[in-house]
Amino acid sequence: NTEMVAAIREDVKQKIIEQIPIRRLGDPSEISHSVFYILENDYFTGRVIECDGGLRI
């Protein structure tokens, strides 16, 4: 749903999706929710949030 993803060939996109446990790409709003959580939380420090649909589990 972004210009970056639209530029990826469909066959390549499908190979990426097949590797993601939930079998879909993330929506920009899902990514923005993660960013908002970090920015809004003063007590949150020094962590990496994997927002990748379980790809790195």
C-alpha positions as a Markdown table, in Angstrom:
| # | Residue | x | y | z |
|---|---|---|---|---|
| 1 | Asn | 0.0 | 0.0 | 0.0 |
| 2 | Thr | 3.0 | 2.3 | -0.5 |
| 3 | Glu | 5.0 | 3.5 | -3.5 |
| 4 | Met | 7.9 | 1.5 | -2.3 |
| 5 | Val | 5.9 | -1.8 | -2.3 |
| 6 | Ala | 4.2 | -0.9 | -5.6 |
| 7 | Ala | 7.6 | -0.8 | -7.2 |
| 8 | Ile | 8.3 | -4.5 | -6.3 |
| 9 | Arg | 7.6 | -7.1 | -8.9 |
| 10 | Glu | 4.6 | -9.2 | -8.0 |
| 11 | Asp | 6.5 | -12.5 | -8.1 |
| 12 | Val | 9.1 | -11.1 | -5.7 |
| 13 | Lys | 6.4 | -9.7 | -3.5 |
| 14 | Gln | 4.8 | -13.1 | -3.3 |
| 15 | Lys | 8.1 | -14.7 | -2.2 |
| 16 | Ile | 8.4 | -12.2 | 0.6 |
| 17 | Ile | 4.8 | -12.8 | 1.7 |
| 18 | Glu | 5.4 | -16.5 | 1.8 |
| 19 | Gln | 8.1 | -16.0 | 4.4 |
| 20 | Ile | 5.9 | -14.0 | 6.7 |
| 21 | Pro | 3.9 | -16.2 | 9.2 |
| 22 | Ile | 0.7 | -14.1 | 8.9 |
| 23 | Arg | 1.0 | -14.3 | 5.1 |
| 24 | Arg | 0.6 | -10.6 | 4.3 |
| 25 | Leu | 2.6 | -7.3 | 4.2 |
| 26 | Gly | 2.1 | -4.8 | 7.0 |
| 27 | Asp | -0.1 | -1.9 | 6.5 |
| 28 | Pro | 1.4 | 1.6 | 7.0 |
| 29 | Ser | -1.1 | 2.3 | 9.8 |
| 30 | Glu | 0.3 | -0.8 | 11.7 |
| 31 | Ile | 3.8 | 0.6 | 11.5 |
| 32 | Ser | 2.7 | 4.0 | 12.5 |
| 33 | His | 1.0 | 2.5 | 15.6 |
| 34 | Ser | 4.3 | 1.1 | 16.7 |
| 35 | Val | 6.1 | 4.4 | 16.2 |
| 36 | Phe | 3.4 | 6.2 | 18.1 |
| 37 | Tyr | 3.7 | 3.8 | 21.0 |
| 38 | Ile | 7.5 | 4.5 | 21.2 |
| 39 | Leu | 7.0 | 8.3 | 21.0 |
| 40 | Glu | 4.2 | 8.5 | 23.5 |
| 41 | Asn | 5.9 | 6.3 | 26.1 |
| 42 | Asp | 8.4 | 8.3 | 28.2 |
| 43 | Tyr | 9.4 | 5.1 | 30.1 |
| 44 | Phe | 10.2 | 3.1 | 26.9 |
| 45 | Thr | 14.0 | 3.0 | 26.2 |
| 46 | Gly | 16.6 | 1.0 | 24.4 |
| 47 | Arg | 14.5 | -1.6 | 22.6 |
| 48 | Val | 13.9 | -2.8 | 19.0 |
| 49 | Ile | 10.3 | -3.5 | 18.1 |
| 50 | Glu | 10.1 | -6.1 | 15.4 |
| 51 | Cys | 7.1 | -5.0 | 13.4 |
| 52 | Asp | 7.4 | -7.8 | 10.7 |
| 53 | Gly | 4.4 | -10.1 | 11.0 |
| 54 | Gly | 6.4 | -12.7 | 12.9 |
| 55 | Leu | 9.1 | -13.0 | 10.2 |
| 56 | Arg | 11.9 | -13.0 | 12.8 |
| 57 | Ile | 10.3 | -15.3 | 15.4 |
